Amino acid sequence: MTESTPGRTRAERIADAALALLADRGMRGLTHRAVDAAAGLPEGSTSNQARTRLALLEAAVRRLAERESQVLAPRELPDPAKGIDAFADSLALALHRSLEGHRPLVVARYELALEATRRPELRRYYDEAGRQFSEPLLALLRESGSADPERHALQLVAWCDGMLFCCVAGSFHATTPSVAQLRAGFGEVLRGMLSA
């Protein structure tokens, strides 16, 4: 997960290393010294960038949101005028990309989500990062004619989160549904929400 991406800043290298450590070792394995080593930086580099553990966690949350937006955001947002099938197709492709090649990011997100339940100061950063995904989804549901877009957005996010958890850390952890299977599932969920 700390793949060498040309042009990454030192802050990005540190945050990427923090995410990799969270995925590999969990919250206990995340230390400033471990991040220095994982990022291939001189000792003390992480402390200079993020002085406290909270600052390091905040940097990880921000970087997670950046990286997930590259993975999850559909390459082309669905046009509500094209109907439920186009909406389902965009969501299926985005979720499949996450399950197929970015499982460590999902695991890191779970670690940060659990830590945010214990640290109110981190909760604010985590929730703010999550809004970059939920707000466009809410807008798409409104444009698609949802009678209750807030409730439907919650249900759709819960369905996505449930699928991710189940297939990454839960009882189906060895399973990656195909794009067709995800498209069918999204179609069923969206038809239930959007059919008059």
N, C-alpha and C positions, 0 to 999 in steps of 0.2 A: 504494500500500500504506500510505501515511501518511494515509489518509482521515481527515477530521475527525470524530471520534466524540465526541459530547457527553459531558462528565464524565470524560474521560481525565485522569489525573494527569500532572504534568510527567515523572515517571519513565517512564510508559507512552508519552508522546509521544517521549521520547528513545529508548526501546527500539524503538518502531515505526519511527522514522527510521533507526535502525541496521539493522533488518531490510530496509527498503526499499533502503538503500545496498548491503547485501550482495547483494540480488537484482539490482540495477541495475549495480553497478560491481565486485562481487567483494570479496574481503578487502582488497585494496590500496586500495580506495576508502573504506574505513571508517576515518575519523579523527574525533577529537573535534570539530574545527572543521567538518567536513562534516556531522556529525550536528546540530550547532547550526543550521547553515544549512537543512538538510532539515526540521528540526522547527520552524523559524521562531522560534527562541529566541535571546536575546542571546548573544554570544560568551562562552564560559567556562561556560555552563550545564551542558553535558555533563560537563566536567571536575569541576564541583562535585558532580554526581550520581554519576559513576563516574570516580574519579581516574586509574585505570590502564587500559590497553588490555584487560587480563584482566577487570577489573571491568565494562567496557563489553560484552565478549563474554558474560560471565555474565548480565548483564541481558538481552542479546538472546536467550540460550538460554531463560531463564525466561519471557520474553514470548512467544517462539515456542511454547513448550509451552502457554501460556494460550490463545493464538490458535488453535493447531491443535486443542486440545481442543474449542473451539467449532465447528470445522469438521468434524473427523473423528469425534468421539463421536456415535454414533447418537442421534437424538433420543429414541428409546426403546430401551433395550438389549433384545436379543432374548431371548425366553423359551425356554430350551432345550427345554421341553416342547412347543413349537410346531414343532420339527423343523428339519431342515437348510435348508429353503426360507426360513423366517423368518430364520434366521441369515445366510444368503447375501444376502437382501434388505437387511438392516440394514447389512452390510458394504459392499455395492454402493452404496447410497445415500451412505454416508460417504465412500467413495473418489471417487465421482463428484463430490461437492461440492468436494473438494480439487482435482480435475482441471479442473472447469468454471470455478471462479471464484477460485481461490487459488493459482495456479501460482507467483507470486512467493514465497509462503511456503515452497513446496517447494524452490525454488532457494536461498533463504536457509538452509534446513535443510542442504542439501548443502554449502554454504560452511562452515557451522559444524561439520558432521560431519568434513570434511576437516581443518579447523583443530584439532579435538579429537584427531585422530590424531598431531598434532605437539606438542600441549600437554597433558601428563598432568593438569595442574591444571584444565583446561577439560573434559577427558574425564569427570571425576566429575560435573560439572553436567549435561553432555549425557546421560550414562547415567541419571542420576537423573530427568531430565525424560522420557526414553523409557519409564521404568518405569510412568508413569501410563497408558500405552497398552497395554504388554505384559502387565501384571498382570491387568487386567480380562479381556483376551483369554484368558489362561491359565485364569482362573476359569471363563469361559464354556465353554472346551474341556473342562475337567474335568466340569462339569455336563452337558455334552452327551454324555458317555460316552467320551471319548478314552481309548484304551489307553495312550497316551504323550503326555500333555498338554504337557510341556516341549518335546519334539521337534516336536510339531504346532504349537505356538505359534511356534517359530522358523521353521518352514516357511511358516506363514501370513503372518507379518510379512515374511519374505523375498519372498513372492509379491506382497504389497502394495507393498513398497519397489521391487521390480523393475518393477511396472506403473507406479508413479509416475515412476521414473527414465526408463523407456523413453518414456513419453508426454510428459514435460516437457523432458528434456535429451537423451534418447537418439535412436535411429534412427526412432522413431515420434513425434517431438516435435510434429508438426503434427496428431496424432490425439488425439481425446478419445472413448474408448469410451462407448457409451450405457450407461445404467443396466441395460438388459436384457443387454447383452454382459457387463458386469461381474458381474451376478447369475449368468449362466450359468457364467462362469469360477469364481466363488466356489463355486457349487454343485458343480462337478466336483472342485475341490480338497477341499471339506469332505466330500463323499461318499467320496472316497478315504481320508480320515482317519477318518471316523466310522462307516462302514458295517462291520458285524461280519463 
